[in-house]
Amino acid sequence: MDIESDVFYIMQTMRAMRRLKPDPIPDALIHKILDAAVAAPNAGNRQNWRFVIVKDRSIKQRVQHYYKKALDEFIAPQYKNGPLPAGVTPQQYERQFSAVEYLTDHFHEAPVWIVACLDRLDHPETIWSGASIYPAVQNILIAARSLGLGAVLTTRHTLYSAEVDAILEIPAGARSYAIIPIGYPLGGFGAVRRRPLKDVVYLDRWGAAYSALKD
Protein backbone atom coordinates (compact mmCIF):
# COMPACT_ATOMS: atom_id res chain seq x y z
CA MET A 1 0.00 0.00 0.00
CA ASP A 2 1.21 3.51 -0.85
CA ILE A 3 2.18 5.15 2.46
CA GLU A 4 0.53 8.40 1.35
CA SER A 5 -2.83 6.65 1.16
CA ASP A 6 -2.51 4.76 4.45
CA VAL A 7 -5.11 6.11 6.86
CA PHE A 8 -2.82 5.82 9.90
CA TYR A 9 -0.07 7.75 8.15
CA ILE A 10 -2.59 10.39 7.09
CA MET A 11 -3.87 10.84 10.66
CA GLN A 12 -0.38 10.95 12.14
CA THR A 13 0.71 13.68 9.71
CA MET A 14 -2.52 15.69 9.75
CA ARG A 15 -1.24 18.89 11.30
CA ALA A 16 -3.54 21.85 11.74
CA MET A 17 -2.69 23.82 8.61
CA ARG A 18 -3.30 27.48 9.43
CA ARG A 19 -1.29 28.98 6.58
CA LEU A 20 -3.13 28.42 3.31
CA LYS A 21 -2.68 29.66 -0.23
CA PRO A 22 -5.57 31.65 -1.74
CA ASP A 23 -5.46 29.53 -4.92
CA PRO A 24 -8.89 28.13 -5.90
CA ILE A 25 -9.77 24.52 -5.10
CA PRO A 26 -11.46 22.42 -7.81
CA ASP A 27 -15.08 21.65 -7.01
CA ALA A 28 -14.39 17.98 -7.71
CA LEU A 29 -12.09 17.84 -4.67
CA ILE A 30 -14.63 19.57 -2.44
CA HIS A 31 -17.21 17.05 -3.65
CA LYS A 32 -14.92 14.17 -2.63
CA ILE A 33 -14.45 15.75 0.80
CA LEU A 34 -18.19 16.14 1.26
CA ASP A 35 -18.77 12.52 0.24
CA ALA A 36 -16.40 11.57 3.05
CA ALA A 37 -18.24 13.85 5.47
CA VAL A 38 -21.62 12.22 4.94
CA ALA A 39 -20.12 8.75 5.39
CA ALA A 40 -19.58 9.58 9.07
CA PRO A 41 -21.55 8.02 11.92
CA ASN A 42 -24.42 10.05 13.35
CA ALA A 43 -27.10 9.52 15.97
CA GLY A 44 -30.00 7.38 14.81
CA ASN A 45 -28.92 7.86 11.19
CA ARG A 46 -30.89 11.11 11.29
CA GLN A 47 -28.35 12.73 8.96
CA ASN A 48 -29.40 16.16 10.13
CA TRP A 49 -26.04 17.59 9.24
CA ARG A 50 -25.91 20.49 6.84
CA PHE A 51 -22.82 21.96 5.16
CA VAL A 52 -22.50 25.53 3.92
CA ILE A 53 -19.74 25.95 1.33
CA VAL A 54 -18.51 29.53 1.50
CA LYS A 55 -16.52 31.02 -1.37
CA ASP A 56 -17.88 34.58 -1.38
CA ARG A 57 -15.09 36.80 -0.07
CA SER A 58 -17.48 39.49 1.20
CA ILE A 59 -19.29 36.93 3.38
CA LYS A 60 -15.98 35.59 4.66
CA GLN A 61 -14.80 39.10 5.51
CA ARG A 62 -17.92 39.73 7.58
CA VAL A 63 -17.39 36.50 9.50
CA GLN A 64 -13.66 37.23 9.87
CA HIS A 65 -14.58 40.37 11.83
CA TYR A 66 -16.08 38.20 14.58
CA TYR A 67 -13.32 35.62 14.26
CA LYS A 68 -10.72 38.29 15.04
CA LYS A 69 -12.90 39.82 17.75
CA ALA A 70 -12.99 36.41 19.46
CA LEU A 71 -9.20 36.18 19.26
CA ASP A 72 -8.66 39.61 20.74
CA GLU A 73 -11.22 39.27 23.52
CA PHE A 74 -10.96 35.60 24.50
CA ILE A 75 -8.26 33.53 22.82
CA ALA A 76 -5.22 35.83 23.00
CA PRO A 77 -5.57 36.44 26.77
CA GLN A 78 -5.68 32.67 27.31
CA TYR A 79 -2.51 32.19 25.28
CA LYS A 80 -0.71 35.01 27.06
CA ASN A 81 -1.81 34.24 30.61
CA GLY A 82 -2.43 30.50 30.60
CA PRO A 83 0.07 27.72 31.38
CA LEU A 84 2.10 26.03 28.68
CA PRO A 85 0.63 22.74 27.43
CA ALA A 86 2.50 19.66 28.60
CA GLY A 87 5.60 18.92 26.54
CA VAL A 88 5.53 22.24 24.68
CA THR A 89 8.42 24.69 24.90
CA PRO A 90 7.84 28.46 25.08
CA GLN A 91 9.30 28.75 21.58
CA GLN A 92 6.90 26.14 20.19
CA TYR A 93 4.00 27.81 21.94
CA GLU A 94 4.94 31.16 20.46
CA ARG A 95 5.15 29.64 16.97
CA GLN A 96 1.73 28.10 17.45
CA PHE A 97 0.22 31.41 18.50
CA SER A 98 1.89 33.09 15.54
CA ALA A 99 0.13 30.58 13.27
CA VAL A 100 -3.17 31.29 15.05
CA GLU A 101 -2.69 35.02 14.45
CA TYR A 102 -1.86 34.36 10.79
CA LEU A 103 -4.99 32.31 10.30
CA THR A 104 -7.04 35.01 11.98
CA ASP A 105 -5.69 37.77 9.75
CA HIS A 106 -6.03 35.68 6.58
CA PHE A 107 -9.14 33.68 7.50
CA HIS A 108 -11.19 35.25 4.71
CA GLU A 109 -8.50 34.46 2.12
CA ALA A 110 -8.85 30.69 2.38
CA PRO A 111 -10.46 29.75 -0.94
CA VAL A 112 -13.13 27.49 0.55
CA TRP A 113 -14.80 27.16 3.92
CA ILE A 114 -16.94 24.24 4.91
CA VAL A 115 -19.30 25.34 7.68
CA ALA A 116 -20.54 22.25 9.50
CA CYS A 117 -24.05 22.65 10.90
CA LEU A 118 -26.83 20.67 12.51
CA ASP A 119 -30.50 21.08 11.67
CA ARG A 120 -33.44 20.05 13.87
CA LEU A 121 -31.42 20.42 17.03
CA ASP A 122 -32.37 18.87 20.32
CA HIS A 123 -33.63 21.60 22.62
CA PRO A 124 -31.99 22.31 24.89
CA GLU A 125 -28.71 21.23 23.37
CA THR A 126 -26.92 18.56 25.36
CA ILE A 127 -23.42 17.20 25.81
CA TRP A 128 -24.08 14.77 22.96
CA SER A 129 -25.43 17.29 20.46
CA GLY A 130 -22.12 17.53 18.62
CA ALA A 131 -21.83 13.75 18.29
CA SER A 132 -23.71 13.90 14.99
CA ILE A 133 -21.50 16.55 13.38
CA TYR A 134 -17.96 16.29 14.72
CA PRO A 135 -17.35 12.80 13.25
CA ALA A 136 -18.23 14.35 9.87
CA VAL A 137 -15.79 17.18 10.59
CA GLN A 138 -13.05 14.64 11.31
CA ASN A 139 -13.79 12.91 8.01
CA ILE A 140 -13.48 16.29 6.28
CA LEU A 141 -10.05 16.83 7.81
CA ILE A 142 -8.83 13.34 6.92
CA ALA A 143 -10.17 13.59 3.37
CA ALA A 144 -8.57 17.00 2.84
CA ARG A 145 -5.22 15.70 4.10
CA SER A 146 -5.45 12.65 1.82
CA LEU A 147 -5.94 14.99 -1.15
CA GLY A 148 -2.94 17.11 -0.22
CA LEU A 149 -5.07 19.99 1.03
CA GLY A 150 -4.54 21.89 4.24
CA ALA A 151 -7.39 22.32 6.69
CA VAL A 152 -8.01 23.08 10.33
CA LEU A 153 -10.98 22.65 12.66
CA THR A 154 -12.09 26.01 14.05
CA THR A 155 -14.92 26.61 16.50
CA ARG A 156 -13.98 30.09 17.70
CA HIS A 157 -16.78 31.74 15.75
CA THR A 158 -19.29 30.09 18.11
CA LEU A 159 -18.34 32.75 20.67
CA TYR A 160 -20.38 34.99 18.37
CA SER A 161 -22.70 32.27 17.13
CA ALA A 162 -25.78 34.44 16.70
CA GLU A 163 -23.96 37.05 14.63
CA VAL A 164 -22.10 34.55 12.42
CA ASP A 165 -25.12 32.31 11.87
CA ALA A 166 -27.12 35.38 10.84
CA ILE A 167 -24.48 36.28 8.24
CA LEU A 168 -24.69 32.74 6.86
CA GLU A 169 -28.51 32.87 7.00
CA ILE A 170 -28.69 29.73 9.12
CA PRO A 171 -32.33 29.42 10.20
CA ALA A 172 -33.81 29.04 13.65
CA GLY A 173 -33.61 25.44 14.82
CA ALA A 174 -30.18 24.99 13.25
CA ARG A 175 -26.70 26.21 14.14
CA SER A 176 -23.11 26.05 13.00
CA TYR A 177 -20.64 23.94 14.95
CA ALA A 178 -17.39 24.41 13.04
CA ILE A 179 -15.79 26.31 10.20
CA ILE A 180 -13.11 24.39 8.31
CA PRO A 181 -11.01 26.61 6.02
CA ILE A 182 -9.47 24.55 3.21
CA GLY A 183 -6.69 25.40 0.79
CA TYR A 184 -3.35 24.31 -0.55
CA PRO A 185 -0.89 24.55 2.35
CA LEU A 186 1.93 27.08 2.40
CA GLY A 187 3.99 24.67 4.51
CA GLY A 188 4.53 20.93 4.49
CA PHE A 189 2.75 18.17 6.31
CA GLY A 190 4.64 16.41 9.06
CA ALA A 191 4.28 14.23 12.11
CA VAL A 192 2.07 15.63 14.83
CA ARG A 193 3.53 16.03 18.32
CA ARG A 194 1.49 14.40 21.07
CA ARG A 195 2.01 13.25 24.64
CA PRO A 196 2.91 9.55 24.98
CA LEU A 197 0.00 7.16 25.38
CA LYS A 198 1.13 6.11 28.86
CA ASP A 199 0.41 9.67 30.03
CA VAL A 200 -3.19 9.74 28.80
CA VAL A 201 -4.46 6.14 28.84
CA TYR A 202 -5.69 4.32 31.95
CA LEU A 203 -6.88 0.77 32.59
CA ASP A 204 -10.32 0.15 34.13
CA ARG A 205 -10.27 3.30 36.26
CA TRP A 206 -8.90 6.85 36.06
CA GLY A 207 -5.23 7.02 36.97
CA ALA A 208 -4.58 3.26 36.86
CA ALA A 209 -1.62 2.45 34.67
CA TYR A 210 -2.19 0.42 31.53
CA SER A 211 0.87 -1.82 31.80
CA ALA A 212 0.94 -2.64 28.09
CA LEU A 213 1.93 0.99 27.44
CA LYS A 214 4.70 1.38 30.04
CA ASP A 215 7.41 1.00 27.43
JOUR-V577399 format. One record per residue. SS is DSSP state (helix for helix, strand for strand, loop for the rest). OMEGA is omega as a letter, one per 30 degrees, with the letter a starting at -180 (999 if undefined). Layout:
# JOUR-V577399
ss	omega
SS	OMEGA
SS	OMEGA
This chain:
# JOUR-V577399
ss	omega
loop	l
loop	a
helix	a
helix	l
helix	l
loop	a
helix	l
helix	l
helix	a
helix	a
helix	a
helix	l
loop	a
loop	l
loop	l
loop	a
loop	a
loop	l
loop	a
strand	l
loop	l
loop	a
loop	a
loop	l
loop	l
loop	l
helix	a
helix	l
helix	l
helix	l
helix	l
helix	l
helix	l
helix	l
helix	l
helix	a
helix	a
loop	l
loop	a
loop	l
loop	l
loop	a
helix	l
helix	a
helix	l
loop	l
loop	a
loop	l
strand	l
strand	a
strand	l
strand	l
strand	a
strand	l
loop	a
loop	a
helix	a
helix	l
helix	a
helix	l
helix	l
helix	l
helix	a
helix	l
helix	a
helix	l
helix	l
helix	l
helix	l
helix	l
helix	a
helix	a
helix	a
helix	a
helix	a
helix	l
helix	l
helix	l
helix	a
helix	a
helix	a
loop	l
loop	l
loop	l
loop	a
loop	l
loop	a
loop	l
loop	l
helix	l
helix	l
helix	a
helix	l
helix	l
helix	l
helix	l
helix	l
helix	l
helix	l
helix	l
helix	l
helix	l
helix	a
helix	a
helix	a
helix	a
helix	a
helix	a
helix	l
loop	a
loop	a
strand	l
strand	l
strand	l
strand	a
strand	a
strand	l
strand	l
loop	l
loop	a
loop	l
loop	l
loop	f
loop	l
loop	a
loop	l
loop	a
loop	a
helix	a
helix	a
helix	a
helix	l
loop	a
helix	l
helix	l
helix	l
helix	l
helix	l
helix	l
helix	a
helix	a
helix	a
helix	l
helix	l
helix	a
helix	l
loop	l
loop	a
loop	l
strand	l
strand	l
strand	l
strand	l
strand	l
loop	a
helix	a
helix	a
helix	l
helix	l
helix	a
helix	a
helix	a
helix	a
helix	l
helix	l
helix	l
helix	a
loop	l
loop	l
loop	a
loop	l
loop	a
loop	l
loop	l
strand	l
strand	l
strand	a
strand	l
strand	l
strand	l
strand	a
strand	l
strand	l
loop	a
strand	l
loop	l
loop	a
loop	l
loop	l
loop	a
loop	l
loop	l
loop	a
loop	l
loop	l
loop	a
helix	a
helix	l
helix	a
loop	a
loop	l
strand	l
loop	l
loop	l
loop	a
loop	l
loop	a
loop	a
strand	l
loop	a
helix	a
helix	a
helix	a
loop	a
loop	999
